[in-house]
Amino acid sequence: MREQTTGNIEVSVIMPCLNEAETLERCILKARKGIDSAKVTGEIIIADNGSTDGSQEIAVRLGVRVVQVEKKGYGNALRRGIEAACGQFVIMGDSDDSYDFSAIAPFVEKLKGGDDLVMGCRLPWGGGTIMPRAMPWKHRWIGNPVLSFIGRLFFRCPVTDFHCGLRAFRKTAYEEMDLQTTGMEFASEMVIKATLRNLRISEVPITLYRDGRSRPPHLRSWRDGWRHLRFMMLYSPRWLFLIPGLALMLVGLALGAWLLPGVGIFMGLNLDVHTLLYAAAAILVGFQSVVFAVFTKIFAISERLLPEDPRLDRMFRHINLERGLLTGVVVSLCGIGLSISAVFRWHAVDYGSLQPSEILRIVIPAVTLIVLGSQIIFASFFLSILGLRRT
């Protein structure tokens, strides 16, 4: 048995624990077997999040380290356990007996081969196996596939099973990731930051077993699924703001250019100035969304949530406060010019009634340009504040 509590430890196996007395002993015994089969020296750490069912007593009886974690949360428990780990490599997994810790040798082998993060893959199309009743259908066919697809799309992450709880990493790579979250998002943040920092990531097919607990799991499907999705969106200003904003602007511009000369007919429907107004709104909302993408990106980088992006530095070399102000003023003046033109038309009929379909084709673009120019001016000031440390 190569498990150690001090000295030259190669692998630390960490299990977050909250009232897992029914399964904890089996997990510890399997982890010991896994350390032996991997032919490494290792330790087992139970990061206990306030168990009251005797879990801590079981761990102490079996001679493994127990780290008390006062702050609640999956991420808090793991972070504290990882901080206490002495091993060069860390393997983490749930202590509900759904993962087979005796089969950790492939993880260790990949870490020794130079990988920074090794993810387990439970999904059959990634080579994994899900035993009967081991995973609820909505997790298997909706939650995990959809969230994993979004993760790969947003971050170009080479991982099939984004939220597998059994994974291994170098402790130095973990420190480089600088993870901040305290709840279930911890698992997503690890994969996202490893990808954004260009760490070496690989996968190991594993088998997911039905957990050995008689009580419901800590995981709440919809609540935790939404938290994972929300986290991924917040970490991707491009998909949250930039792409929807650009799409809205393009739709608005195309629709506006089509309807500005006159009434348009689409599938038998007459589209007039009312639709033109919605096109203008799409342009303004789209522009605001694009600007928000830039704001969010700069803020996230300054808070070390996202890595540096050379494209932003290049952007600030070409776009400065003075150019932004000049652009905003020119756009606003175009709108004011159109507004004056509309007043002249009104004057031509002695300030009487005007044909709405005609005058609004001048007024709507005029107001749009004035608002757009104002947005450019305000955004330029705010960007110059955010970019002070870059110029």
Buried (B, 14 or more C-beta within 10 A) or exposed (E): EBBBEEEEBBBBBBBBBBBBBBBBBBBBBBBBBBBBBBEBBBBBBBBBBBBEBBBBEBBEEBEBBBBEBEEEBBBBBBBBBBEBBBBBBBBBBBBBBBBBBBBBBBBBEBBEEEBBBBBBBBBEEBBBBBEEEBBEEEBBEEBBBEBBEBBBEBBEBEBBBBBBBBBBBBBEBBEBBEBBBBBBBBBBBBBBBBBBBEBBBBBBBBBBBBBBBEEEEBBEEEEBBEBBBEBBBEBBBBBBBBBBBBEBBEBBBEBBEBBBEEEBEEEEEEBBBEBBBBBBBBBBBBBBBBBBBBBBBBEBBEEEBBEEBEEBEEBBEEBBBEEBBEBBBEBBEBBBEBBEEBEEBBEEEEEEEBEEEEBBBBBBBBBBBBBBBBBBBEBBEBBBEBBEEBE
